[in-house]
Amino acid sequence: MPFEIWEDTRAQAIITAHAGHEGAMLPILHALQAAFGLIPEAAIPLIAETLNLSHAEVHGVVTFYHDFRRELPGRHVLKLCRAEACQAMGGDALGARARGKLGLDWGGTTADGQVTLDAVFCLGLCATAPSAMIDGRLVGRLNEARLDALLEQAQ
Amino acid sequence: MPLIQETDYGTPVSKAEKTVTLTIDGVKVTVPEGTSLMRAAVDAGIQVPKLCATDSVAAFGSCRLCLVEIKGRNGTPASCTTPVAEGIEVSTQTERLKQIRRGVMELYISDHPLDCLTCAANGDCELQDMAGAVGLREVRYGYAGENHLDAAKDESNPYFTFDPSKCIVCSRCVRACEEVQGTFALTIDGRGFASHVSAGIDQDFIESECVSCGACVQACPTATLMEKSVIDIGQPEHSVVTTCAYCGVGCSFKAEMRGTEVVRMVPYKDGKANHGHSCVKGRFAWGYATHRDRILNPMVREKISDPWREVSWDEAIGHVASEFKRIQAKYGRTAVGGITSSRCTNEETYLVQKLIRAGFGNNNVDTCARVCHSPTGYGLKETFGTSAGTQDFDSVTEAEVVLIIGANPTDAHPVFASQMKRRLRAGAKLIVLDPRRIDLVRMPHVEASHHLQLKPGTNVALITALAHVIVTEGLADEAFVRERCDWDEFQDWAAFVAEARNSPEAVSAITGVPADAIRAAARLYATGGNAAIYYGLGVTEHSQGTTMVMGMANLAMATGNIGRRGVGVNPLRGQNNVQGACDMGSFPHEFTGYRHISDDVTRATFEALWGVTLDAEPGLRIPNMLDAAVDGSFKAIYIQGEDIAQSDPDTQHVVAGLENMECVVVQDLFLNETANFAHVFLPGSTFLEKDGTFTNAERRIGRVRKVMPSRSGMADWEITVAISNAMGFPMHYAHPSEIMDEIAELTPTFAGVSYDKLDALGSVQWPCNEAAPEGTPIMHIDHFVRGKGHFVITEYVPTDERTGPRFPLLLTTGRILSQYNVGAQTRRTDNVVWHHEDLLEIHPHDAEQRGVRDGDWVRLQSRAGGTSLRAKITERVAPGVVYTTFHHPETQANVVTTEFSDWATNCPEYKVTAVQVSPSNGPTEWQSRYQGISEHNRHIADAAE
């Protein structure tokens, strides 16, 4: 999904649109990330000024949630679950395989900008562990073959 | 006294009236409902181990060290977040709890440097204490795992360091910044193992939103946030409780000492003005006391163009006495006078006016309040009967509407601003009347309901318009007015304010404030519940300063907002002891306690005790003294701790007056600007070097205690005594407490004040006498001091200082957080990091018209004079208005201000000067000439010269 290029006035319009709601910060952050693919540092003063918060407070929230990105992701995002049930079902090995094949550590993006590999802690799919998510689509009962197929598709 | 270890109750006090009784470790204890188990345990004499809890901030429950067991309940709840309940039985020390606590400590210590012996917090570290308390003997995890030991130290703040390798992420600093200071400059970045304290957007402290108040440093349980002075010197060994010498909040501090060296100043929790909070000035900016610029020897010279000659105290004092006697013999008794200092103690101020009235034999005494809050004294005395604010600071906790007029508390009275912000965050409404968009108009978690951004000089029109709305919309509290005020006067006043020309619609054209905003603000003030007015020099420093003070008093009386907690009319005093200097009889027409010198009964009591006959005619005010000096009839002046050449308006006129005198005696810490024109320099002592008292803006008399010997050898009061003795009017005091005893004997409102009482109570608010032995936090409770409240008609008379084609902009002046007044102290500290020059704030529109870019040199010119400084383009000022500070002698903003002043008190009209701003490429002629004089006149001769 192509993202918009960051632009202050466009960002401010998104922020203003959500500003009236109670607890507006998270909806604003989601909306910004949906539009631009990330929450750059430039967003922080804009959000702080609009919601009458300090820069530190906004920064604290942005950094608390792994899902808010500070850098643009690849065209495809593969999230592998590393929580207990998936670990028990061999998730760690699949994680190692994915990292090896992509040459990435957790959170990294391939040099060609094609794939981002994220760790996730529980997708609520423990019954079909190990589980993954690619570009927002859930995948259960992951094994080496299915992982390879996902990677191939993404690359 | 030994090092004061204040009890940390772990969580804030509960204000509930209902009490609860419970048992902790077998000890029965009764505490207010809502108290935490941790705090109740302290009351029972039991310390539950803790790390993330401290009683200045709300409980957080993150460190998991303060766990307890409650009989009949499952689990091990945190004692900081668990409130007490009737009849429960709590155990703080069980085998299970010991195991848990040790386990928690092991985790902490596995990621903490083991450098206790070389750590700056050694001996003052809660982590170290807790390791001891829980009996930590080993760390089974080892130290080789992933850790933060190599995290980089942030030393950007000049006063403290941030060393994340020692951080246990308890969030005490983050919470102190939010709850105590209200700046929200800190946060926790990230989560889990990655979480760390971040200033702003993971910036250095100095670049972040941090205002360097020190609350985080105080809250930190480890060496993570640590004063650089402690790192340099080591831990203090004794404390002395004293009162800050900066603004009128009058914070109480513990001077923590090692011998006679100050290690750090720590705000004192028992201080009733500050409750353990501080700002960057009081907490950190005390290094001027030992600055190399301090003058430590008396100096004399024949002509001001001569170099200074260092002399003995005897010679200097003898010279002053003989010169003053010679001048009085030649030019008459009234050719001499003096100025008392709002920076000196009550006792010192009292002695200077005593010397002048009794020793010089005239009433030519005035004080720097002349140029700041003299209209407050006059206006509040006329309307209410007392020349002082009506409330204590804590009163604001019960205000529901706060009306700030011409004051900028976050910069000028930061510790009170923090208390006010706490109240505003809790829901009180805010109205701001100010030509400038001060921070409180909108800052994190605070937003004014109304900002009436009026044109400088139109205060009175606006306050009358507010009154118009209250009267014509039937919002006045008639029952209160009938009972407490003069009803006939009220009716006259009401008829006046109700005139159509005073309506918001009519006044809008004068003030530039939309009529509906005026109406809305008036309705909120009158109907929003307890409404309190806080004001500053933006009210007083006008040609109608006194009228405006009375206008505010009218408003408070008409709405019944006076005489109880949460309401009132409150001047925010600029200097530490401006209230005290006024109380002490510093004005030419008043004895101590604001009693007119023409009152025969009062004068007789002074004459009897002092053994002299006193003049019943008021003497000269500062501007009159200077006018008389220019005319040649005023020839000698004794100036205690004031820099009129920098702080008073129309500098060139001040300089002309000083240059025309035959003996100018300056008593100060530094060669200030006035000293350039002095013949005698008497080196004074800082507040750290003497005993005495200061009286803050809430009439609170607090002790100043000597922590080190006077560096010049004489405390300021001793200098005055020596001059008086040499003049032939002997004074005998062995200690300032004896001066206070004399003040109490002569002054009904101080009758109950003594050093013994101040030592016992910590501080006391005057009136303190038989009727109120413990002092008076709130004034005018059942009736006004003057009897019936007095309504005064406040006709708006525009100032003669108007804009025109030559001077189209209005200049207004003020103060900034890190600097203080003429900057004599703060410029000699690391506070210059934040503000090393005065800047001219100008609106983008006005800047563009003049081709001025941000940071450009501009010339600021009025009909009085011109100066050059750099421009700062900002929308904080409205179009047509420019603003600057007056902290730096290189700028000399007061070269530009004019001779106009308040009709009643001569308080200068600093806040309104018509000016022009134009691009410039450097200092003005005056600045260059003055710089030359200044350098030449400061020269001190070498011993051999």
Interface residues (C-beta under 8 A of the other chain):
Chain A: E41 I44 A48 N52 L53 S54 H55 A56 E57 H59 G60 T63 F64
Chain B: T183 F184 A185 L186 T187 I188 D189 G190 R191 S198 A199 G200 I201 D202 S208 E209 R442 M443 P444 H445 V446 E447
